[in-house]
Amino acid sequence: MNTNFLFSRIGLLAISVGLVICVLIISSLPSVRIDLTEDDLYSLSPGTKIIVSNLQSPLEIMFFYSESATEDNPQIRTYANRVQELLREIVIASNNRLSLNIIDPQPFSEEEDLATQFGIQAVPISQGAPGIYFGLVVAQPEDRENNPQGRAAETLPLIRPELEQFLEYEFMKLITKVNEPDLQVVGLLTELDIDGGFDPVAGQATQQWMIMDIIRQLYAVQRVDNAASEIDGEIDILMIVHPQGLSEQMLYAIDQFVMRGGKTMLFLDPNADSMVSRTQQGNLIPAGMSSELPGLLEAWGIEFPSSKVLTDNELALRVSMGQGQRPIAHLGMLGVQRNFLTQNDIVTSRLETINLSSPGVIRQAEGASTRFEPLMVSSSDSMLMDVGLFEDVTDPSILFDEFVSEGISHTIAARISGVIETAFPDGRPFDPVEVTDEEVDEAESEITDAVVVEEEPTYQHLSSSNSEVNILVFADTDMLGDRMWVQVGQFMGQRIPRPFSNNGDMVINALDNLSGGADLSSIRSRGTYSRPFTRVIQLQRQADDRLRVEEADLLDRLAEAEAALAELNQDENGELIGQITPEIQAEVDRFNEQMLETRRSLRDVQYQLTEDIQQLGSNLKLINTALIPVLLSLLALLLSYLRAQRRKSARA
């Protein structure tokens, strides 16, 4: 009866109506997206979601991609698809505050002109092939035509594949800059002549260091007086370089600046070479060489042994000792290579070399509440030496007499983050005022009923930070000096930098990272989309090792045979015989047999590698095509059996 009704006209109509209602209900439900990849490749960081949900005005994302010109290049097309997927995820998270426009610039088209206006150029992917466009622009829509190169638009001219794990950060940096187009203000607090000064020996002013030239191209710089008692509220990032002798009032101002969420970049040094000057006779003019920031470092969970200089035998730079002399290694001048720089932090990723001079080390203080993330480390072939050994080193070789490797790696630069407590729990320190005896006598003789009015502080005292702090600490100040990273040339009155290391890049990376706020700084590096067969790579490495051993053995035998042939081809007086004797022919035949045998061994190694890889592939195919289905079938049979057993138990 029920079956007949279901297949009747009324029943089928009812089923159709029910299906339509179900579809409407399901379509009205919010969509659910699940990222099951190991590294959450298709999930946005919380910082990204916060930034795009709080945009001040709608923004347009323009992805210039030569889709038609890459039809025969699957590698680029696959990468472009991943870029577009990430951009679409960002647009979805913005709640319609962002729009995505994918543009395929054709030759001699308006789209190509638009790409050129924004500074995006075609890049050749192979010799003789036409160039392709692969860049990104974030702009305010109303300024797209009127001011395409202004602050209302930011451009990433080329989205390089090696940038892939940082694409989310790079894209959000562009969006943040367009959303907040005003220049960020960097406050510079220093004892060094980094911003220019006066050379008493030469009797003339000195130019600012090249690093300040570059910073001023991207940021507004405001000097902070060492004797000040407050830090201007307009300062976004505080750059402290080699602090010395700061008053309690300035230390308190720094403390509260950080507590209010101000971003800080700190350069310390146990032996600041830049503080050293010489007389015309070459004598040293003493100056304070070691940085100090009493109280604050402890509050931030940092230890800085100011009397120790880091030396490193593996990273030591070779320095010239004069014309005609052989360069020698200087244990206190280090060239920190890529593998000692953290590659999952945007500040140090993609950098190749950072040059340092007599750097120090920093450590996480015991019981610190902050997170300590190393950015730059030494090798394990290093040692902390007393700073006194570096006061006037004219011959770096003497440092080797004192060097004994400690066998541990030290941290040279780190990111400090987390919630902190103030270094001034009792509040603002008393501002001492020097009063002469005459002023005291005058005040006592003219006592009046004056009303004392205390000046209200600009900011309320904070005992703990409003949010997580973000502090970048570097244990070297000399890395900022021109001599460590750049040659400066002159062209038509302009200073032209020619860098030979990445010191300047790291400083700009750090400022860019801090200028984006806590949300931008929190964006993680994404995982890798590449999933290589690690077992195959391991087999190839093992085979390569065996090949190298066999080849080395062959070369040794060749050298022995050549030596034997040379000996047989000489008479008792060492003169060449000039003819092939039976002994020489026998040695040649023996060597040829050895060479053939060695080549046969090399072929066997290659053949065995191919066999191992093919066997591994066969095993994987067997597992995927047979073992998994068999296991699933057995599981289904087991579940069916358990259900049958439950039904029997229920009937009983």
C-alpha positions, 0 to 999 in steps of 0.5 A: 500500500505504502509502496504504491502510494510512493510511486503514484503521481501524488507520491512522486509530486510530494517527493519532488516538493520535498526535495526542492524544500531540502535544496532550498534549506541546504542552500540557505545554510552557511557554507562550511569550509574545511582545510585538511592539509598538513600545514593549513595551506588554504587557511588564513591567519587570524591577523589577516582576517582582522585586517581585512574585516576592519578596512577603512574603505573598499579596495581593489586587488588587481592581479596582472597575470599573462594567462594566455601566454602561459598555456604551455607552461603548467608549472607557472599555471599551477602556481598562478592558480594557488595565488588566485586561490589565496587572493579569493580566500582573502576577498571572501574574508573581507565581507565585500570590502575587497574586490579581485580583478584578474587582468591578462595584459595582451601586447599593445593593449590598455591592460598592458599600459595599465600594468606599466603605469603601476610599475609592473613589467613583463618578465621573460621566462625563457630565451626568445619567449615573450615576457609574462606579467605576474604582479599584484596591485592594491589600490583605492578604486577612485585613484586607479586612473588619477594617481596610479603610482601614489600612496593610494596604490601599492605594487608587488611587481613580481610574485616570485615562486620562492616567496610562496610561503610569505605570500599572505604576509606580502599581500596583507602588507600591501593592503595595510599600506593602502588602507593607512597611506600616511607615512609611519614615524620612526623615532630614533634614539641613539648615542651614535652619529648614525644620523650625521654628526661632527668629526672633531679630528677632521673639523667637519660635519659627517654625513648620515649613514646610508641606512638612514638614507634608505629609512627616510625614503620609506618612513618619516624619521623623528629624533628623540632627545636622550634627555627627554622625559617623554616619547612623542605620541606621533612616533609609531616605531622606536629605534634605539641604537646603542643606548647609554646613560639614559635618565630614569625619566627616559627609561620610564618613557621607553617602558610606557611606550612599549606598554602602550603597544609601541613597536620597538627595534633595539640595537645593543653592542658590547663593543660598538666600534662606531664609538671609537675615534682617533686623533690625527696621530692614530691614538684612540679617543676613549668612549663608552663602548658597551650598551646599557638599558638597566631594568628594561631588559630584565622586564622584557625577559632578555639577558645581555652580557655586556662584557662579552663579545661573540667570536665564531671560527666558522663564520669569521670574515677574512680581512685585509691587513694591508697592501701585499699582505694575505687576508686573515680570518677575524674571529670577531668579524662575522659573516652570518650566512643563510643557514644561520638566519631563521627562514620562517620569519619575514625579517630574515627570510630570503637573506643571504649574508649579514656582516657583523663586527664584535657582536654580542649575544642575547638570551632569554632570562630565566622565568621570563613571561615573554616568547623568545624567537631567535632570528640570527644565531652563531655556529656551534664553533663559537666562544664568548670572549672578554670585551677587553681583548677587542679594545685595540686589535691590530692583529686579529690572529692573536684572537686565535690564541684565546679561542676555545670553541664552546660547542654551543650556538648563541643567539645574535638577534631575536623577536620578543613578544608577549604580555609584560610587566612594567619595570617601574611598578611604583610609577613615574620616577621623581624628576630631580631638579638641581637647586643651588644654595643661593636659590634655597636661601632665597626661597626660604626668605620668600615663603608664600602661600603658593599653590603647587599645581602638578602637571598632569602626565600625558599618559596614564601609568600602565603596570602591564602591557595593553596587549602583546608587545613586539620587540626586535633585538639585535646584539650589534650596532656596527652592522648599521655602519656603511663599512659592514654592508655597503659601498657608497658612490656619488652620481650627479650629487646623489649618494648611490648605495652598492650593497655587498651584504643584506644588512640594510635589507634586514633593517627595512624588513624589520621596520616593514614588519613592525609598521604593520601592527600586531595583526600583520606581524602575527601572520605566519609563514605558509607551509610548502605546496611541494610534497616530494617523495622523501624515500625516493630522495633518500635512495638517490642520496644513498646512490650518489654517495656510493657513486662518489665512493666508486668514482673516488676509488677509480681516480685513485687507481688511475693516479696509481696506474699513471705513476706506475706507467711513468716509472716503467717508462724511465730507465735507471738514470730517469731518462724516458725510454720512448717505447712500449715495453712488455712491462708497460703494456701489461700495466696498461692492460691491467689498468684497462681491466680495472677501469672496465670493472669500476665502470661496471660497478658504477652501472650496477649502482645506477641500475640498483637505484632504478630498481629500488625506485621502481620497486618502491613505486610498485609497492605504493601501487599495490598498497593503493590499488589492492591493500586499501580496498581489501582493508576497507572491505574487511572493515565493512564486513566487520561492521556488518557482522557486528550489526548482525550480532546486535540484531540477534542480541536484540531479538533474544 
